[in-house]
Structure formats: C-alpha cells, structure tokens
Amino acid sequence: MNSSIGGIITTDILDKFIENAKQSLHERYYKNQDRERYSGEKASLLETLKRNTFTLICEIKHASLSGEYKYKKINVEKAAKEFRESGADAISVVVEPKIFRGEISNITLAKKAGLPVLFKDFVISEEQIIAARDSGADVILLVMKIVERLKLDLDGLIRFAHKNNLEILLESYDADELKEAMKTKADILGINNRDLRTLTVDIKRTENAIKEAGKIDRPLISESGIKTCADINFVKKAGASGALVGTAIWTAKNLREKIAELKGEYK
C-alpha cells in the first residue's frame, strides 16, 4: 500500500522515519555543541500516572503527520505554560527535525512549565538518549516496531536510559507487541492508535490490544487519534492510564478551552 508524506511516496512510512533518524545522526543534529546540559529539576511521568486517576499528556509539535496543520513557529515556553494552566499533567515535545520540524532545545523550554516532559522522536541510538538527558527530558519514547525492524538491543537501550535518569515510554501497536513490551523493564507502556506504516488511525486499537494482551502490569498511555471527551473516556474505560493528545489541541479554536474540555471529563 502506497502512502505519501512530505511529498514522498513510500510503501512503508516507517522506513522513511528510520532513514531520517539515521540522516539526523549523521548530520550531528543530536550533538549540537551550542546546547548546555540541563541542570534544573526533574519530574516523573511514572509517578504522575500512579498518582492520577487519569493523565493527560499534551503535545508540542510543529506539523501534523497527516497534514491537518502546519506551523512555522510555536512559542514553546508559552504553550507549555498554557498547557499546565489548562490542566495538562505532562508535556510531549516532538524533536524530530525533518518531518515535524522539531528542535531539541524545545525540551528545555517546555521544562520551564514544571511538568514531566517526554522526548518524542524515532530513537535508534544511545546518542539520542544522551541528547534527551542533556536537554532536560524526563521520559524518552522507544518504538517496538522500530526496534524489531532494526534488530536493536531494546534491553540495552532501556538500561542506558535508566542509567541516565530517564524513564521509558515503550510504544506498541498491537497485543503481540504489547506482550513483548511487558517483558522489558520499560516504565510505561504505550499503544499508538496510528499505524505508522499506513497512517490509519483507530482508537479501538488501544481497547483491542489491552483485551488481547491480558493483565497490564504497569501504566499504559493511549496515543494518537484522541480528539474528544468521548475518546478520552473510551480509552480510559478500555484500561488506559492516560492519553497523549496533539493534533486536536493545535487544530482547536482555543488551546486552553480544548485542554480544559478534555481534562474536565475525568476530574
């Protein structure tokens, strides 16, 4: 099945993400010497998830994967502050530079809000984990399908992240991957409702994966496709501990009102 992203036709978009990550590593994007190592307070997404009835993670991303919107510039510090004031429990920052036009320095800006911050990228190397640590991130995303495709040492990446005081959100797409994810020492599990191979979105993916995988032994985040209060309540009822929302916030007329609306349903 052919899909299009950024004007590029590909049979599997995941391959393009991996290619871009390799190119960014080659270009030393993650070794920018101008960045100073973050020395401020750390925050725990895991503890936030354990403490809350449900956790809302709001995402800063400069472009939507499926083209719903595109921003040349977001005031990241202001957006993070608005997230917190509107009731967000944590912040995800997309740092991937080629498709999403992210910047690693946005992590440090988002940290000023005082919430746990997720370094969201297609991570394939320890070099990216070091960049996450140095920028002040509290959590880093790892993707099961990328790990499997590249035959990466998942346990080794998790150990390295933990040594660098980073929690792990380990993303799966179905029950089989979720079962494998539960065999690791990842702190938090995730289900991406968007198939990165085709861009198809279905929030029932969260429900189906949880049902088929059996007892979930740690907090789980539902990612992608969450647009309304009804969607929040659906994944919560399915067994998710939290949801990650990006596009619905950035396409809303009022960012603060949208977050308050999403948050208000489960206070």
N, C-alpha and C positions, 0 to 999 in steps of 0.2 A: 504494500500500500504506500503510495507516494504521498508525502506531506511537504508543506512549504513553510519555511521560517526565514525571515530576513531576506526574502527573495531567493533563497537557496532551496532547490528541490532535492529531497533526500528520501530514501526508503526507510530510514530509521533515524529520527531526530536525535536520539541518544548518542549516536555516533558523532554527530556534529558537536554536541556538548563536550564530549570527551576530546575531540580534536581541538576545540577552542581552549580547553583547560591545558592541554599539552603545549599549545602555542603560547599561552599566557605564562606558563612556567619558563619556556624557552626565552621569552622576552623579558624575564626577570620582573614581571609585574608584582610578584609576591615578595621581592627583595628590595623594594624601594627604600633607599638609604635615607630619604628625607623624613621618613616616619620615625617618631620617637616611641619607645616602648611605653605602653600604658602603665601607670603606677597608681591608679585610683582604686576604688572599692570594687570588689567582685560581688556578684549576685548569683543565686542558684535557681535555675528554672525547675530542677527536680523538686526542690523544697517548696517552691511556689505551687507546683502541681499537687504535691501531697497536702498542702495547707488548704487549697481552694476546693470548693465543690466542683467548679469547672474553671478552666483557664483560657483566656482569650489572648492569643499572640497576634499582634498587628504588624504588618509587613511594610517596610520601605523598599520599594523597587521602582526604578525609573521608567521601566517599559513593561508592558504586559506580554506574556508569551504568545497569546493568541491574537494580539493586536487590538484589544479593546481600548487601549490608551497608550500614549507615549509622552513623557515629559522630558524636556531638555535639562531642567534643573528643579530639584526639590530642596527646600531648606530643611535639611535633615534634623538639625537641632530643634527647630521649631516644631516639626512634625512629631518628633519623639516626645516633646513636652505636651503637645496636644493629645497624643495617644494616652499618656499617663493621666492627664487631667480628665479625659473622657472615660476612663475606667479600664484601659488595657492593662493586662497583667505582665506582659513581656513584649519584646520587640524583635522581629526578624529583620535582618538587613541583607539584601541581596548584593553581593560584592562582585559577581561575575561581570567583567567589563565589556565583552564583545556583543552579546545579545541584549543583556539587561542594562548595560551602561552603568554598572555599579562602580563604587570606589571603596577600597579598604578603609580609608580614612573616615568613611561614614559610620563605621562601627564605633570609633572613639567619640564622634559627635552624638550618636544615639545613647551612649553610656551616660551622658550628662542628665538623662531623664531619671536615672536611678533604678531602672528596671533590668531584669535579666535580658541579655542581648544574644541572639543567635547569629552566627556567621554562616550565611547561606550561600553555598557555592557547589560546584561539582568537584569534590575533593578527591584527588588521586595520589597525593604526595604529602610527606611529612613537612615539606616546605610551606604548604598551605596552612597546615596546623600551626606552625611557628608564626605565620603572619596573623592568624586568628588570635593567638596568645598575645602577641606584641600590640595588637590594635585594641585589646581590652575585652574581646568577646568572652562570654561565659559558657557558651554552648557552640558546638560545631555540628553541621549536618553531614552524615555519611549516607550514601545511597546504595542499597543492597544490589540493585541491578548493575550499577557501575562496577562495584566490587567484583561481582560474578563475571562480568564481561571482560574485565582486565585481569582477572585472577589475582587480585590484590590480597595482601595479608591483612584481613579485616581485624583479627585479634591484635595484631601488631600495631595497627593504626589506632585502635581504641586504647591500647596500653600507652602509646606515645602521647595521645591527647590527655589521658588521665595524669600522666607524669607532668604535663604542662598546665595542670589545673583547669582543664576544660571538660565539661560534660559532653556526652554524645547523644544526639538525636539520630537514631538509625531508622531510615525510611525504607518501607517495603511497599509492594504493590498488590500482593495477594496473600492468601493464607499460607502457602508454602514458604514464601519468603519470610513471612511473619514468624513462623515456627523456627526457621533458621536464626532469625534475629534474636529470638528469646534464648538461644543457646549461648549468646555472647554476653559480655559484661557492659553492653550499652546501657546508659542510664535511663533513657526514654525511647519509646518506640513511636514510629510514625507510619501512617498509611497515606500515600499520595493518591487522591481520587482522580488525578490526571495521569493517564498513561503517557509517559514521556516519549514513547515510540510513535504515537499517533496523535497526541494532544486531546484525545477523547476524555471527557470528564463525566464522572458518575459518582455522586456521594454515597451511593449504595455499596461502593467498593469497600468503604470502611465497615459497614454492617456485615457484609459477606465475609470479609477477611477475619473479623473478630469471631463470628459464628463458627466458621470452619476451623479456625486455629485452636479453639477451646479456651481454657482459662488463661487470661492475660496476666502476667506476673509483675507488671510494672506500668507506670502511667503511659498512655498512648494518645498521640495527637492526630487528629484528622486534618489533612492538608489539601487545599485546592477545592474550588467549586462551592465554597461556603459563601452564600450571598445574603441569606435572610435569617430572621429569628427562628423560623421553622427548620431551616437547615441545621442551625446550632442545636436545637432540641432533638432533631433526628439523630445526629451523631452522638449526642450525649446519651440518649436512650439506648443507642447501639452499644455503648460501653466505652466511648472515648472520654478521656480526662480533660481534653482541651481541643481547641481548633485554631488553625493558622489561617488568617484572612488577609488578603492583599488587594486584589482587583476590586472587590465590592466596596472597599473603603475609598479607593482612588477614583472610582467612577461615580461615587455618590455626590450629590449636590453640596452636602455639608459633611465634612470628615468627622467632626465632633458628634454630630447627631447620629451618624451611621454607627459609630462605635458604641455610643450610649444605647442605641437601639439593640444592637447585637448583645451587648453586655446585660441589658436590663431584663432580658427574658429568664435568666437563671440566677439572678441575685438572691 
